[in-house]
Amino acid sequence: MSNAAIKQNPNLASPSRPPSVETQDALDDVQADFSPIEELKADADEFARGEDPYHEDSRGAEQAFEAAVEAAKLGDEERAVAHYLKAAKLAENAHEWYLSAVACHRVGDFLTDPKPPADLARAFRMYRRAIASYERCGMLREARDLSYLLMAIRMQRPRELNLNNFHRIQLFLFWATAGFGFRPLRVIATALVVVFLYAAIFWGIGGVIASKSGETADFWHSLYFSGITFATVGYGDFIPAPHGQMLALTEGAIGAFTIAFFVAVFANWLNKV
């Protein structure tokens, strides 16, 4: 978070985090949803004392969160983490999911910092609790962004998580082709790259011929053939040459998988909008 943003609003003070992450920058004052509204505070307090079993936990969560923000501003990270954890626990007890999400999120931000009190495994657990709390209070975009961050950290810091090389390659490919399942347009871009790549190969080896004349296709007809093969359409006006048949088979298989993959990623994105 930028120093300018913190100066404009002290309540934005939060732990360091990866440079690409911009979380909670738009927060003003974080308050418990079920705490009394200022204009109706007297009546609400009187009602809460008699009817609301979560009232004290809501107030306690707010106070702990405020104490954590003050500790973060003073650079006392250990005390800030302790207060954020207390705020998160009280907020969960009171079903104050927004306050719980922000508190867990900030604890995770502290614990992903390489300097003490760093604890990546625990940071992931806090992030997952924050994601669940964001979803419970309907903040799906925040849940999606934090889920993306979680996967990005896994890809960026595999040694600390003891990930083997195969898992690292999987994460990289998942990021490159689909943005960890949150970027459907990236799947389309991947499909276009595959179509152009196969077109270049077909053209280079003379692997596509016109079905009627038997003439070798030029690049643009090779691109057309690659596209309809990827889309598993196949009109029959161009066919693979004998030495290009296995190549066409692999492209068709990749195309069928990619189309299904796009549907899954797009559905996941819609569910998190």
Buried (B, 14 or more C-beta within 10 A) or exposed (E): BEEEBBEEEEBBBBBBBEEEBEBBEEEEEBBBEBBBEEEEEEEBBEEBEEEBEBBBBBBBBBBBBBBBBBBBBEEBBEBBBBBBBBBBBBBBBBBBBBBBBBBBBBBBBBBBBEEEEEBBEBBBBBBBBBBBBBBBBEBEEBBBBBBBBBBBBBBEBBEBBEBEEEBBEEBEEBBEBBBBBBBBEBBBEBBEEBBEEBBBBBBEBEBBBBEEEEEBBEEEBBBBBBBBBBBEEEEEEBBBBEEBEEBBEEBBEBBEEBBEBBEEBBEBBEEBE
